[in-house]
Amino acid sequence: MGSFRKRLLVLIIGLVIVTQTVTLAAVLASTAHNVEARAAEQLRSGGSFVQQFIRFRAGQLANGVAVLAADFGFREAVASGDVPTILSAARNNAQRIGADIVLLLDTQGNLVTSTAPEVSNSHAPLANLLRDARGPRDQPSFMVFGHLPYQLFLAPVKTPETIAWVAMGFVVDDSLAQRIHDLAGAQVVLVSRGRDGVVPVASTLPAAQQNLTSALLPEATDTDAPQVVKLAGTEYLGFALRLDARGDPVDVTLLKPMNEVLTPYRDVRDALLIIDGIALALAAAIGTLFGRSATRPIGELVLAARRIQQGHYETAVGVSGGDEFRSLAAAFNAMQRNIAEREAHITHHVYHDSLTRLPNRVMAERQLEELVSAVERPTFFALILIDLRNVHDINASLGHHMGDEVLQEAARRLRQNAHAADTVARLGEAQFLIIARDCRSERAPLYADQLTGVVRTGFHLSGISLDLHVACGVCVYPDHGDTAATLLRRAQMALEDSTDVPTRASVYRSGSDEEHRRRLTLITDLRGAIDRDGLSLVFQPKVTMATRSVKSLEALVRWTHPQLGPISPAEFVPLAESTGGSRRLTSWVLKAAISQMGQWRESGLDIDVAVNLSAPDILDPDLGDEILYLLRTRRVEPTQLLLEITESAVMRDPHLAARNMQLLRVAGIRFSIDDFGTGHSSLSQLNMLPVDELKIDRSFISHARLGSDAATIVTSTIELGHRMKLDVVAEGVEEPEAWNLLRQLGCDFAQGYLISRPLVPADVPPFVRQANQLLPASDSTVLQIRALDQLTARFRS
């Protein structure tokens, strides 16, 4: 009996040991598989990001090659076969965009010249570049020269027919590998599998592992299954993909140390070992007391282990028998709860923002995809994108902890005030997205105003009152798009068009896509036009009304885009100001205008020229030194230069503007307040400025008729200017009636199409000479206007 009991106890304990071993092995195998699968998915996602990054970088760099191919001087040099000029222009453009090699090919793909003398037709089949020249611009080409791979971008040289092809190459090195590492969050190895076999390119691995042969790395195949590789004693989970590119194949291998991959697995394993130890101790006690009843609870535990292996953690483990078995069941329940909580924790962090606890961009895009692709999709819903514009300023002035508190408070307010069915997500650093269900286009702006008002007002944190600058963009499904990507992009475009007005949210406008693309094109190409002297100046004469003579001009900038044609200054000047490029534009205009004044002076024409300054220019302390240097080098008298500034520019900082103006005034340069009457300056502020002239805005002149309100404003402005001992200029004079009225009111100067349209520099000297001969001899204002009309018509023809 005792022997039987011992055998039975051994049998029961053995069954328990087997059960626990199977359970442990199953759970650990499942956990290891899940951990490795999650790491593999992260590597595959990183590979997708790498492909997108290479395409984005290719698109940016291809623009630089297109600029060189479109350069007039470069095309002329290619057409004439001037190799030194070709190489000079190629090196200059290569240095500007950071290219490492420039090749010039004829239309058959033969090498004409290159900035690297060692490159020849024998190094690579260069003609293959032309075969793929008509492919997508964002699909790069890779080619190996002297064991160095290059990312090549090709553009035709046209006059207007294609006479050659220019290619720029960017060496693929460790810096590119590091950027991919930062993007994908894994170690990176780049190899070229070209004509010379497997050639290592770049790597972020430690130096000891970089010396290993690249043959140990997995080769990119059609399957996307990561593989385990061993480098210098360290195991990595590696995922290889072939870049979507032309030319020599380039593989990118993403590597993640198995030590990091298996960290969650080891935590689960240690916990399970402890639980199994406890379970075995309980099994021994249970087997001693209830040997015969042990088989049934063990069977129930086996079923529970199988459920855990399959990833079903919802069903609690319950067994019949004594307290020992119930304790073992409780241990199993604790184990599956821990596993479920750990998986839920990981999933939560993937789809939620850790600072605000809101859904993140991934979750928002996922919900949008579900909404637009569901079988029973909603009839209407709106996207409300809210941006806190001055969070960067708060971080800089009060610290990042204060900025984090602002974001947390904004998130709390949005959650409390949004409808329960709506989704509130943090889309970017200071951007929040509200997916408002059942929200039509009529209600969306009102709802957006309500939410932005809640965020904007009453911010008091840590004893500090904050004024948030909030912008809001709105788009509505399906009016403004039927895909998640389109809706998000158009909500962002509406946000960029918004203004910080408390009672208004910007709603996406049809056609904004084209406007946005045009704006981006102009912003990008304007920088190149300034650098390449792609702008021009025209000069509009100003007539002295008392003597009827032309002694001054206004310089006006013009830009003819190679593809878009003439671009109005009213379009590209505000773009330059909004992107911080107005200072460079002003420098170009000053240099071109003063240079032209110097040329006129050498030819015997001494005439004053007025130059417009952008809003931030007068506040730049370096402006004065730049202007005085240009005047000295061009031998132009400072008194011949007049700078026109607007009231709004001065009112940004009147004291600093007055100080900078006074320094230039001492040198002899004069100042004019442009568009007077449309700004917000006060007379006391105007009086403190060293101003010589007021220009009445054309909006008043065009409506100036005797007895009209506009005539009253013009009369008051002229009297005000004369009492302040300032000259008064009327711009936009287009009708004889306006000219006669201004003469009667005693206006000093007139400017407009009635007198002359803007002239190119070559037409200015003959116009000034003939105008000064005709006008003083005429006593009648009407005859004067007719003489001017005849003169300007002659120059127009």
Residue pairs with C-beta under 8 A, 6 or more apart in sequence:
5 291
8 287
8 291
8 292
9 287
9 288
9 291
12 283
12 286
12 287
12 291
12 294
12 295
12 298
13 280
13 283
13 284
13 287
15 294
15 295
15 298
16 279
16 280
16 283
16 287
16 294
16 298
17 280
17 283
19 298
19 301
19 302
19 305
20 276
20 279
20 280
20 283
22 302
22 305
23 276
23 301
23 302
23 305
23 308
24 272
24 273
24 276
26 305
26 306
26 308
26 309
27 268
27 272
27 305
27 308
27 309
27 335
27 339
28 265
28 268
28 269
28 272
29 309
30 308
30 309
30 310
30 311
31 264
31 265
31 268
31 269
31 339
32 262
32 265
34 311
34 343
35 261
35 262
35 264
35 265
36 237
36 261
36 262
38 346
39 226
39 237
39 256
39 261
40 225
40 226
40 237
40 239
42 185
42 186
42 256
43 184
43 186
43 226
43 237
43 238
43 239
43 254
43 256
44 224
44 226
44 239
46 183
46 184
46 185
46 186
46 239
46 254
47 184
47 224
47 239
47 241
47 252
47 254
49 183
49 184
50 180
50 183
50 184
50 241
50 243
50 252
50 254
51 241
51 243
51 244
53 179
53 180
53 183
54 140
54 243
54 244
54 245
55 138
55 139
55 140
55 244
56 138
57 140
57 151
58 137
58 138
58 139
58 140
58 151
58 153
59 137
59 138
61 97
61 99
61 140
61 151
61 153
61 168
61 170
62 137
62 138
62 153
62 155
63 524
64 93
64 96
64 97
64 99
64 153
64 168
65 99
65 153
65 154
65 155
65 166
65 167
65 168
66 155
67 93
67 97
67 528
68 74
68 89
68 90
68 93
68 102
68 155
68 166
68 168
69 75
69 155
69 156
69 157
69 158
69 166
70 155
70 562
71 89
71 93
71 532
73 85
73 89
74 86
74 89
74 90
74 93
74 157
74 166
75 157
75 158
75 159
76 82
77 85
77 86
77 89
78 86
78 104
78 157
78 159
78 163
78 164
78 166
79 159
79 163
83 112
83 113
86 104
86 112
86 113
87 113
87 115
90 102
90 104
90 115
90 166
91 102
91 115
93 99
93 102
93 168
94 100
94 101
94 102
94 115
94 168
96 531
97 168
98 170
99 168
99 169
99 170
100 150
100 169
100 170
100 171
101 114
101 115
101 116
101 119
101 145
101 150
101 168
101 169
101 171
102 114
102 115
102 166
102 167
102 168
102 169
103 111
103 113
103 114
103 115
103 119
103 126
103 152
103 166
103 167
103 168
103 169
104 111
104 112
104 113
104 114
104 157
104 164
104 165
104 166
104 167
105 111
105 112
105 126
105 127
105 129
105 130
105 164
105 165
105 166
105 167
106 112
106 164
106 165
107 130
107 162
107 163
107 164
107 165
108 127
108 130
109 125
109 126
109 127
109 128
109 129
109 130
109 131
109 165
110 121
110 126
110 127
111 119
111 120
111 121
111 126
112 164
116 145
118 145
118 146
119 145
119 146
123 145
123 146
124 143
124 144
124 145
124 195
128 247
129 141
129 143
129 152
129 154
129 165
129 167
129 247
130 154
130 165
132 141
132 246
132 247
133 154
133 156
133 165
135 246
139 244
139 245
139 246
140 151
140 152
140 153
140 243
140 245
140 246
141 151
141 152
141 153
141 154
141 245
141 246
141 247
142 149
142 150
142 151
142 152
142 172
142 192
142 243
142 245
142 246
142 247
142 248
142 249
142 250
143 149
143 150
143 152
143 169
143 194
143 247
143 248
144 150
144 192
144 194
144 195
144 196
144 199
144 248
145 169
147 196
147 199
148 171
149 171
149 172
149 190
149 192
149 194
149 199
149 201
149 248
149 250
150 169
150 170
150 171
150 172
151 169
151 170
151 171
151 172
151 245
152 167
152 168
152 169
152 247
153 167
153 168
153 169
153 170
154 165
154 166
154 167
155 165
155 166
155 167
156 162
156 164
156 165
157 163
157 164
157 165
157 166
172 190
172 201
172 202
172 250
173 201
173 202
174 202
174 203
174 204
175 202
176 190
176 202
177 188
177 189
177 190
177 201
177 202
177 203
177 204
178 188
178 204
180 188
180 190
180 252
181 187
181 188
181 204
184 254
186 254
186 255
186 256
187 203
187 204
187 205
187 236
187 254
187 255
187 256
187 257
188 202
188 203
188 204
188 252
188 253
188 254
188 255
189 200
189 202
189 203
189 204
189 205
189 214
189 217
189 252
189 253
189 255
190 200
190 201
190 202
190 203
190 250
190 251
190 252
190 253
191 198
191 199
191 200
191 201
191 214
191 217
191 250
191 251
191 253
192 198
192 199
192 201
192 248
192 249
192 250
192 251
193 199
193 219
193 248
193 249
193 250
193 251
194 248
194 249
195 248
198 213
198 214
198 215
199 214
200 210
200 214
201 250
203 209
203 210
205 231
205 255
206 232
208 232
209 231
209 232
209 234
212 231
212 232
216 229
216 230
216 231
217 229
217 238
217 240
217 251
217 253
218 226
218 227
218 229
218 238
218 239
218 240
218 253
219 240
219 251
220 240
220 241
220 242
220 249
220 251
221 240
224 239
224 241
226 237
226 238
226 239
227 237
227 238
227 239
227 240
228 235
228 236
228 237
228 238
228 258
229 235
229 236
229 238
229 255
230 236
231 255
234 257
234 259
235 257
235 258
235 259
236 255
236 256
236 257
236 258
237 255
237 256
237 257
237 258
237 261
238 253
238 254
238 255
238 256
239 253
239 254
240 251
240 252
240 253
240 254
241 251
241 252
241 254
242 249
242 250
242 251
242 252
243 249
243 250
243 251
243 252
264 342
264 346
267 342
268 338
268 339
268 342
271 335
271 338
272 335
275 331
275 332
275 334
275 335
278 331
279 328
279 331
279 332
282 324
282 325
282 327
282 328
282 331
283 294
283 324
283 328
285 324
286 294
286 297
286 321
286 322
286 324
286 325
286 328
287 294
289 322
289 324
290 321
290 322
290 324
293 320
293 321
293 322
294 321
296 319
296 320
296 321
297 319
297 320
297 321
297 325
297 328
297 329
300 317
300 318
300 319
300 320
300 329
301 317
301 319
301 328
301 329
301 332
304 315
304 317
304 329
304 332
304 336
305 332
307 313
307 315
308 332
308 335
308 336
308 339
313 336
313 337
313 339
313 340
316 333
317 329
317 330
317 332
317 333
317 336
318 329
319 325
319 326
319 328
319 329
350 362
351 359
351 360
351 362
351 363
351 366
352 358
352 359
352 360
352 363
353 359
353 360
353 425
353 426
355 404
355 407
355 408
355 426
356 407
356 408
356 411
356 426
357 411
358 411
358 415
358 424
358 425
358 426
358 432
359 367
359 423
359 424
359 425
359 426
360 425
360 426
360 427
361 425
361 426
361 427
361 428
363 425
364 423
364 425
364 427
364 433
364 435
365 484
365 488
367 423
367 435
368 383
368 435
368 484
368 487
368 488
369 484
371 377
371 378
371 381
371 435
371 477
371 484
372 477
372 482
372 483
372 484
372 487
378 437
378 438
378 477
379 438
380 438
380 439
380 440
380 441
380 476
380 477
380 478
381 435
381 436
381 437
381 438
381 439
381 476
381 477
382 434
382 435
382 436
382 439
382 440
382 441
382 443
382 444
382 447
382 448
382 474
382 475
382 476
382 477
383 433
383 434
383 435
383 436
383 474
383 475
383 476
383 477
383 487
383 488
383 491
384 433
384 434
384 436
384 444
384 447
384 448
384 451
384 472
384 473
384 474
384 491
384 505
385 427
385 431
385 432
385 433
385 472
385 473
385 474
385 491
385 492
385 494
385 495
386 414
386 431
386 432
386 433
386 434
386 448
386 451
386 452
386 455
386 470
386 471
386 472
387 428
387 430
387 431
387 470
387 471
387 472
387 473
387 495
388 406
388 407
388 410
388 430
388 431
388 455
388 468
388 469
388 470
389 430
389 468
389 469
389 470
389 471
389 500
390 467
390 468
390 469
391 403
391 406
391 407
391 429
391 430
392 430
394 402
394 403
394 406
394 466
395 402
395 403
398 464
402 461
402 462
402 464
405 461
405 462
406 459
406 461
406 466
406 468
407 426
407 430
409 459
409 461
410 432
410 455
410 468
411 424
411 426
411 432
413 454
413 455
414 424
414 432
414 434
414 451
414 454
414 455
415 424
417 450
417 451
417 454
418 424
418 434
418 436
418 451
419 436
419 437
421 437
421 438
422 434
422 435
422 436
422 437
423 433
423 434
423 435
424 432
424 433
424 434
425 432
425 433
425 434
425 435
426 432
426 433
427 433
433 488
433 491
434 451
436 444
436 447
439 447
439 476
440 476
441 476
441 479
441 507
444 474
444 476
444 505
444 507
445 474
445 504
445 505
445 507
448 472
448 474
448 505
449 472
449 502
449 503
449 504
449 505
451 472
452 470
452 472
452 502
452 505
453 502
455 468
455 470
456 468
456 470
456 502
459 465
459 466
459 467
459 468
460 466
469 500
470 500
471 495
471 498
471 499
471 500
471 506
472 495
472 498
472 505
472 506
473 491
473 492
473 493
473 494
473 495
473 496
473 497
473 498
473 505
473 506
473 507
473 508
474 491
474 494
474 505
474 506
474 507
474 508
475 481
475 487
475 490
475 491
475 494
475 507
475 508
476 507
476 508
477 487
480 486
480 487
480 490
480 508
481 487
481 489
481 490
490 508
490 512
490 513
491 508
493 508
493 512
493 513
493 516
494 506
494 507
494 508
494 509
494 512
495 506
496 516
497 506
497 509
497 512
498 504
498 505
498 506
499 506
518 564
519 575
521 564
522 561
522 564
522 567
522 571
522 572
522 575
523 575
523 579
523 581
525 561
525 562
526 559
526 572
526 575
526 576
526 581
526 585
527 581
527 584
528 534
529 535
529 559
529 561
530 581
530 584
530 585
530 588
533 588
534 559
535 557
535 558
535 559
535 588
535 589
535 592
536 557
536 558
536 559
536 560
536 760
537 555
537 556
537 557
537 558
537 589
537 592
537 593
537 596
537 761
538 555
538 556
538 558
538 758
538 759
538 760
538 761
539 553
539 554
539 555
539 556
539 596
539 609
539 758
539 759
539 760
539 761
539 764
540 553
540 554
540 556
540 751
540 756
540 757
540 758
540 759
541 550
541 552
541 553
541 751
541 755
541 756
541 759
541 764
541 767
541 768
541 771
542 550
542 551
542 552
542 553
542 554
542 610
542 729
542 749
542 750
542 751
542 755
543 549
543 550
543 749
543 750
543 751
543 755
543 771
543 775
543 788
544 550
544 551
544 748
544 749
545 742
545 743
545 747
545 748
545 749
545 750
546 748
547 776
548 775
548 776
548 778
548 784
549 771
549 772
549 775
549 776
550 607
550 767
550 768
550 771
550 772
550 775
551 607
551 608
552 607
552 608
552 609
552 610
552 642
552 749
553 607
553 608
553 609
553 610
553 764
554 609
554 610
554 612
554 644
554 751
555 589
555 592
555 593
555 596
555 609
555 610
555 611
555 612
556 569
556 612
556 758
557 569
557 573
557 585
557 588
557 589
558 566
558 569
559 566
559 567
559 569
559 572
560 566
560 567
561 567
573 582
573 585
573 614
575 581
576 582
576 584
576 585
576 614
577 614
577 615
577 616
582 614
582 615
582 616
582 617
583 614
583 616
583 617
583 620
585 614
586 613
586 614
586 617
586 623
587 626
589 611
589 612
590 611
590 626
590 627
590 630
591 630
593 609
593 611
594 609
594 627
594 630
594 631
594 634
594 636
594 641
595 630
595 634
596 609
596 761
597 607
597 609
597 634
597 636
597 640
597 641
598 634
598 635
598 636
599 761
600 606
600 607
600 764
600 765
601 635
601 636
603 765
605 764
605 765
605 768
606 640
607 640
607 764
607 768
608 639
608 640
608 641
608 642
609 640
609 641
609 642
610 642
610 643
610 644
610 672
611 641
611 642
611 643
611 644
612 644
612 645
612 674
613 623
613 643
613 644
613 645
613 649
614 649
615 646
615 648
615 649
615 652
616 649
616 652
617 623
617 645
617 649
618 643
618 645
618 649
618 650
618 657
618 660
618 661
619 649
619 652
619 653
619 656
619 657
619 660
620 660
621 660
623 660
623 664
624 660
624 663
624 664
624 667
627 641
627 643
627 664
627 669
628 638
628 664
628 667
630 636
631 637
631 638
631 641
637 668
638 664
638 667
638 668
638 669
639 668
639 669
639 670
641 669
641 670
642 669
642 670
642 671
642 672
642 692
642 693
643 664
643 669
643 670
643 671
643 672
644 671
644 672
644 673
644 674
644 695
645 657
645 671
645 672
645 673
645 674
646 673
646 674
646 675
646 679
647 673
647 675
647 676
647 678
647 679
647 680
647 681
648 679
648 680
649 657
650 657
650 673
650 681
650 685
650 689
651 679
651 680
651 681
651 685
654 685
654 688
654 689
657 689
658 688
658 689
658 690
661 671
661 689
661 690
661 691
662 690
664 671
665 671
665 690
670 692
670 693
671 689
671 690
671 691
671 692
671 693
672 691
672 692
672 693
672 694
672 695
672 729
673 681
673 686
673 689
673 691
673 693
673 694
673 695
674 695
675 695
675 697
676 694
676 695
676 696
676 697
676 717
677 696
677 697
677 700
677 713
677 717
678 697
678 699
686 724
687 724
691 726
692 726
692 727
693 721
693 726
693 727
693 728
693 729
694 717
694 720
694 721
694 726
694 727
694 728
694 729
695 728
695 729
695 730
695 731
696 714
696 717
696 718
696 728
696 729
696 730
696 731
696 747
697 731
697 732
698 731
698 732
698 752
699 732
700 710
700 713
700 714
700 717
701 710
701 714
701 730
701 731
701 732
701 733
701 738
701 742
701 752
702 732
702 734
702 738
703 710
704 710
704 711
704 714
704 738
704 741
704 742
705 711
705 737
705 741
706 741
711 741
714 730
714 741
714 742
714 745
714 747
715 745
717 728
718 728
718 745
718 746
718 747
721 727
721 728
722 728
722 746
727 748
727 749
728 747
728 748
728 749
729 747
729 748
729 749
729 750
729 751
730 738
730 742
730 747
730 749
730 750
730 751
730 752
731 751
731 752
732 751
732 752
733 739
733 742
733 750
733 751
733 752
733 753
733 754
733 755
734 752
734 753
734 754
735 754
736 754
736 781
736 782
736 785
738 754
739 750
739 754
739 781
739 785
740 781
740 782
742 750
743 781
754 785
754 788
754 789
755 788
755 792
756 767
756 771
756 788
756 791
756 792
756 795
757 792
757 796
759 767
759 795
763 795
766 795
767 791
767 792
767 795
770 791
771 788
771 791
774 787
774 788
774 791
775 784
775 787
775 788
778 784
778 787
